[in-house]
Amino acid sequence: MKLKNMRLTVEQACDMLFRGKSNVPTAAAKCGLSKKEMFIVFSKYAKKIPLTDDAWKGDIMLGWPWA
């Protein structure tokens, strides 16, 4: 997904941050917020997403260098 010059909504930016596809300064710039505002908004966004024990069951194999 090429997002070089694309303007993002706050929800799209938070989703990309949550999935590890962006960093806070870049996401903030793409949706017109300051870094501090993006940190606050993302913190609220991440708190709303439930984390269950089932979310970690697929992570059973160790990767390099721990394997």
Secondary structure as a PSIPRED ss2 file (coil, helix, strand):
# PSIPRED VFORMAT (PSIPRED V4.0)

   1 M C   1.000  0.000  0.000
   2 K C   1.000  0.000  0.000
   3 L C   1.000  0.000  0.000
   4 K C   1.000  0.000  0.000
   5 N C   1.000  0.000  0.000
   6 M C   1.000  0.000  0.000
   7 R C   1.000  0.000  0.000
   8 L C   1.000  0.000  0.000
   9 T C   1.000  0.000  0.000
  10 V H   0.000  1.000  0.000
  11 E H   0.000  1.000  0.000
  12 Q H   0.000  1.000  0.000
  13 A H   0.000  1.000  0.000
  14 C H   0.000  1.000  0.000
  15 D H   0.000  1.000  0.000
  16 M H   0.000  1.000  0.000
  17 L H   0.000  1.000  0.000
  18 F H   0.000  1.000  0.000
  19 R C   1.000  0.000  0.000
  20 G C   1.000  0.000  0.000
  21 K C   1.000  0.000  0.000
  22 S C   1.000  0.000  0.000
  23 N C   1.000  0.000  0.000
  24 V H   0.000  1.000  0.000
  25 P H   0.000  1.000  0.000
  26 T H   0.000  1.000  0.000
  27 A H   0.000  1.000  0.000
  28 A H   0.000  1.000  0.000
  29 A H   0.000  1.000  0.000
  30 K H   0.000  1.000  0.000
  31 C H   0.000  1.000  0.000
  32 G C   1.000  0.000  0.000
  33 L C   1.000  0.000  0.000
  34 S C   1.000  0.000  0.000
  35 K H   0.000  1.000  0.000
  36 K H   0.000  1.000  0.000
  37 E H   0.000  1.000  0.000
  38 M H   0.000  1.000  0.000
  39 F H   0.000  1.000  0.000
  40 I H   0.000  1.000  0.000
  41 V H   0.000  1.000  0.000
  42 F H   0.000  1.000  0.000
  43 S H   0.000  1.000  0.000
  44 K H   0.000  1.000  0.000
  45 Y H   0.000  1.000  0.000
  46 A H   0.000  1.000  0.000
  47 K H   0.000  1.000  0.000
  48 K H   0.000  1.000  0.000
  49 I C   1.000  0.000  0.000
  50 P C   1.000  0.000  0.000
  51 L C   1.000  0.000  0.000
  52 T C   1.000  0.000  0.000
  53 D H   0.000  1.000  0.000
  54 D H   0.000  1.000  0.000
  55 A H   0.000  1.000  0.000
  56 W H   0.000  1.000  0.000
  57 K C   1.000  0.000  0.000
  58 G C   1.000  0.000  0.000
  59 D C   1.000  0.000  0.000
  60 I C   1.000  0.000  0.000
  61 M C   1.000  0.000  0.000
  62 L C   1.000  0.000  0.000
  63 G C   1.000  0.000  0.000
  64 W C   1.000  0.000  0.000
  65 P C   1.000  0.000  0.000
  66 W C   1.000  0.000  0.000
  67 A C   1.000  0.000  0.000
